[in-house]
Amino acid sequence: MSYSVSLRAREIGIRMATGADRVAVLTMVLKQGMALAGVGIIIGLLLCAMASRATAAAFSVGSFNLTLVALVATALVLVAALGAYVPARRASLLDPNTVLRQE
């Protein structure tokens, strides 16, 4: 996320120069980060279900624990939110004049 925000600094500067406030920029970057985390969690849950079935078939053991999977998914959402918030906050504090004059 940090790299993505650094690549989009000029775009964010233009958005802020044309009237976007800090909350709009913060929300935009947070939405992007949480969408990426959501896709990753969905793919991970699908892979977990497939691996659980394969493990159960191979060893005749029920290995799918819904509580543990929900706890891990929640922890990943919280870490992703924190990981998206830090670059989003930095992007919302950009000065449009400084960003647009860099090149």
C-alpha positions in Angstrom: 0.0 0.0 0.0 2.8 2.4 0.8 4.4 1.8 -2.6 1.0 2.3 -4.3 0.4 5.6 -2.5 3.9 6.8 -3.4 3.2 6.1 -7.1 -0.1 7.9 -6.9 1.2 11.0 -5.0 0.7 13.2 -8.1 -2.8 12.0 -8.6 -3.6 12.5 -5.0 -2.1 16.0 -5.1 -4.3 16.9 -8.1 -7.4 15.5 -6.4 -6.6 17.6 -3.3 -5.9 20.7 -5.4 -9.2 20.4 -7.2 -11.2 20.2 -4.0 -10.9 16.8 -2.4 -10.6 17.0 1.4 -8.3 14.9 3.6 -11.2 12.6 4.6 -12.0 11.8 1.0 -8.3 10.9 0.3 -8.1 8.8 3.4 -11.3 7.0 2.5 -10.1 6.4 -1.1 -6.9 4.7 0.0 -8.5 2.7 2.8 -11.1 1.4 0.4 -8.4 0.3 -2.0 -6.5 -1.5 0.8 -9.5 -3.2 2.3 -10.7 -4.4 -1.1 -7.3 -5.9 -1.7 -7.4 -7.6 1.7 -10.9 -8.8 1.1 -10.0 -10.5 -2.1 -7.0 -12.1 -0.4 -9.1 -13.4 2.5 -11.7 -14.8 0.2 -9.1 -16.7 -1.8 -7.5 -17.9 1.4 -10.8 -19.2 2.8 -11.4 -21.1 -0.4 -8.0 -22.6 -0.3 -8.4 -23.4 3.3 -11.7 -25.3 2.6 -10.1 -27.2 -0.2 -7.0 -28.2 1.9 -9.3 -29.2 4.7 -11.2 -31.6 2.5 -8.0 -33.0 1.1 -6.6 -33.5 4.6 -9.8 -35.1 5.9 -9.9 -37.4 2.9 -6.3 -38.4 3.3 -6.2 -39.0 7.0 -9.9 -39.6 7.9 -9.8 -36.7 10.3 -12.1 -33.7 10.5 -9.6 -30.8 10.4 -11.8 -27.8 9.7 -12.3 -25.5 12.7 -14.6 -22.7 11.9 -13.8 -20.7 15.1 -10.1 -20.7 14.3 -10.6 -19.8 10.7 -12.9 -16.8 11.7 -10.3 -15.7 14.3 -7.5 -15.7 11.8 -9.6 -13.9 9.2 -10.5 -11.3 11.7 -6.9 -10.8 12.7 -5.9 -10.5 9.0 -8.6 -7.8 8.5 -7.4 -5.8 11.5 -3.7 -6.1 10.3 -4.7 -5.1 6.7 -6.7 -2.1 8.1 -3.7 -0.9 10.1 -1.4 -1.6 7.1 -3.7 0.5 4.9 -4.3 3.3 7.4 -0.7 4.3 7.8 -0.1 5.1 4.1 -3.7 6.5 3.8 -2.9 9.0 6.6 0.4 9.9 5.0 -1.4 10.5 1.7 -4.1 12.7 3.3 -1.4 14.9 4.8 0.3 15.6 1.4 0.6 19.2 0.4 -0.8 19.6 -3.1 1.6 22.5 -4.0 4.7 20.5 -3.0 3.6 17.4 -4.9 2.7 19.2 -8.1 5.9 21.2 -8.2 8.2 18.2 -7.8 8.6 17.6 -11.5 
